[in-house]
Amino acid sequence: MSDKKVSSKRPYGENINKTMIQFAATAVFLAVFYALEKSIPLDTSQLTSPIDRLTYTIRWLFLSSTTIMFAMFGVLNVRGNTDAIDPLNGGSENLVELPNRILRNTTEQFIIHASAVLTLSTFMDENSMRNIPLLVILFILGRLFYALGYSSAASKRSFGFSMTFMPTLGTYGYCTYCVISSLLY
């Protein structure tokens, strides 16, 4: 008998396949979500000034920021119910590794999401502002699926991550185009 440990890690190809399936599922979900967007009763016609649009966006971003609070509660829950309550004592920090990673990623994603959505609101007219709540709802759902997926298995976090990141990346692309266009023309 051999004393060598058998690795429980999945091969790279298997992980990539699962990740690609989750990315494809995200793309389908986003397409359906945006197709249903017209049926959501949001009246943004009163947002005629840039100040009104920024105020509206900041209020919606407050809801996005609640994901950071819930991620913090995840860390606090583990700390309060385990030996990890005293981080200086050591020896139990491994217990909060996963909740800390979820919190860190959520904070990072929120910073780029908020930056993108605030910038986007400066390029939109009042009729297009209905996209702001949709981006916020997608962000919140994405963070929820990310936390649930990551908590069950690290390979299952891709769906939630891409649900958060793909709309933000698209927003960054559009805003970059708008900024460059406004500088050139």
Secondary structure, 3 states (H helix, E strand, C coil): CCCCCCCCCCCHHHHHHHHHHHHHHHHHHHHHHHHHHHHCCCCCCCCCCHHHHHHHHHHHHHHHHHHHHHHHHHHHHHHHHCHHHCCCCCCCHHHHHHHHHHHHHHHHHHHHHHHHHHHHHHHCCCCHHHHHHHHHHHHHHHHHHHHHHHHHCHHHCHHHHHHHHHHHHHHHHHHHHHHHHHHHC
